[in-house]
Amino acid sequence: MISENLKIVPVMKYSDISSTVYTDSINMRGFHKCSFVFMFNTLGGASAALTITSGVTESAYTSALYFNYALGGAAIGIAVAASTASCDVLGAWTNAATLTLTHGTYTNKMLIVEVNAAAMDMENDEEWLSGVITTAGSVTGYASCIAILEPRYSSNRSPTCLK
């Protein structure tokens, strides 16, 4: 079962990103890696920015982290046999500290963001991981997100990682 090997956590309900939106914070103490799966609907007006942060508490967004990301090859619901122009085929992996969510590019697409716990500022006890979508100008649209965590110790009923 996938749930015995990975922890699946809803971290952001369908949210209006016309103003700054935060995912729920995840305590990464018991996990090696986090993969955020963002789903965007029609984005318009201007571009937003995505930053992944660590902090000492669940509401601290202290340190911006480098992360890897890949975008789906087409709008959600589009599949073309034997083609990279399908929603479930990811583009090339890229590394960034901040990602511009260009409204024409990210509209109706899935974005995968991967973060290793080793990238977090654990020396300063920053064990809480969060995603932050910031906006400027006239951004319109909605997004949601789940996190898929790789636990240090697998179990079918792992304790919560949220506060």
C-alpha positions in Angstrom: 0.0 0.0 0.0 1.3 3.4 -0.9 0.1 4.8 2.5 2.4 2.4 4.4 5.5 3.8 2.5 4.6 7.4 2.0 2.6 10.0 4.0 0.0 11.9 2.0 -1.0 15.2 3.6 -3.5 17.8 2.3 -1.7 21.1 3.0 -3.6 23.7 1.0 -7.3 23.7 0.2 -8.5 25.3 -3.0 -7.4 28.8 -2.3 -7.7 32.2 -4.0 -4.1 33.3 -4.8 -5.0 37.0 -5.4 -3.3 37.6 -2.1 -0.5 35.8 -0.3 -1.3 32.2 0.5 0.6 29.7 2.8 0.4 25.9 2.8 0.0 24.3 6.1 3.5 23.9 7.7 4.9 20.4 7.9 7.2 19.2 10.8 9.9 17.4 8.9 11.6 15.9 11.9 10.4 12.4 11.0 10.8 12.7 7.2 13.5 12.6 4.6 11.8 14.4 1.7 8.7 16.3 0.8 7.1 16.4 -2.7 4.5 19.2 -3.0 1.9 18.6 -5.7 0.3 22.0 -6.6 -2.7 22.1 -8.9 -3.6 25.5 -10.5 -6.7 26.6 -12.3 -7.0 29.5 -14.7 -4.4 32.1 -13.6 -4.7 35.6 -15.0 -3.7 39.3 -14.7 -0.2 38.9 -13.5 2.3 36.3 -12.3 2.6 35.1 -8.7 5.8 33.7 -7.0 6.3 30.4 -5.1 8.9 30.1 -2.3 9.5 27.1 -0.1 10.6 28.1 3.4 11.7 26.6 6.7 11.1 28.0 10.2 11.4 27.3 13.9 7.6 27.2 14.3 4.7 26.3 12.0 4.0 30.0 11.3 7.6 31.1 10.8 8.7 31.4 7.2 12.3 32.3 8.0 14.6 30.8 5.4 14.0 30.4 1.7 15.1 27.0 0.5 16.4 25.8 -2.9 14.0 23.2 -4.4 13.6 21.1 -7.5 10.5 21.5 -9.6 8.9 20.1 -12.8 5.7 21.2 -14.6 3.2 19.0 -16.2 3.4 18.9 -20.0 -0.2 20.1 -20.7 -3.3 21.4 -19.0 -4.9 19.0 -16.5 -7.2 16.6 -18.4 -5.1 16.6 -21.6 -3.4 13.3 -22.7 -1.8 12.6 -26.0 -0.6 9.0 -26.5 3.2 8.7 -26.8 3.7 12.4 -26.3 5.2 14.8 -23.7 2.2 17.0 -24.3 0.2 15.2 -21.6 -0.7 16.5 -18.2 1.0 13.6 -16.4 4.3 13.9 -18.2 6.7 16.2 -16.3 9.0 18.7 -18.0 12.7 18.9 -17.1 13.7 19.3 -13.4 15.0 22.7 -12.5 16.4 24.1 -9.3 15.3 27.4 -7.8 14.9 29.4 -4.6 11.9 31.3 -5.9 9.7 30.3 -8.9 7.7 32.7 -10.9 4.3 31.3 -11.6 3.8 32.9 -15.0 0.0 33.0 -15.5 0.0 31.9 -19.1 2.4 29.0 -18.4 1.0 27.5 -15.2 -2.7 27.9 -16.0 -4.6 24.6 -15.3 -1.4 22.7 -14.8 0.2 20.4 -12.1 3.5 21.5 -10.6 5.7 19.1 -8.6 8.1 20.7 -6.1 10.6 18.5 -4.2 12.5 19.4 -1.1 15.0 17.3 0.9 15.0 17.7 4.7 18.8 18.1 4.5 18.3 21.4 2.7 16.5 22.9 5.7 18.3 25.0 8.3 18.3 22.4 11.1 21.3 24.0 12.8 18.9 26.7 13.8 16.1 24.3 14.6 14.1 25.2 11.5 12.2 21.9 11.2 8.9 23.3 9.8 8.5 23.3 6.0 6.0 25.6 4.2 5.1 26.8 0.7 4.3 30.5 0.2 2.6 31.9 -2.9 3.0 35.7 -3.0 1.4 38.0 -5.5 1.9 41.5 -6.8 -0.5 43.5 -8.9 -3.6 41.9 -10.3 -3.1 38.2 -9.9 -6.2 36.1 -10.2 -6.7 32.3 -9.9 -6.9 29.4 -7.5 -4.5 26.7 -6.4 -4.5 23.6 -4.1 -1.7 21.4 -2.8 -1.0 18.0 -1.2 2.3 17.0 0.2 3.8 13.5 -0.2 6.3 12.7 2.5 9.0 10.1 2.6 9.1 9.0 6.3 12.2 8.0 8.2 10.2 5.1 9.6 7.3 3.7 7.6 3.9 2.8 9.2 0.4 2.6 8.0 -0.8 5.0 10.8 2.1 7.5 11.2 1.3 10.4 13.5 0.4 13.9 12.2 3.1 16.2 10.9 0.9 19.2 11.2 0.3 21.3 14.2 
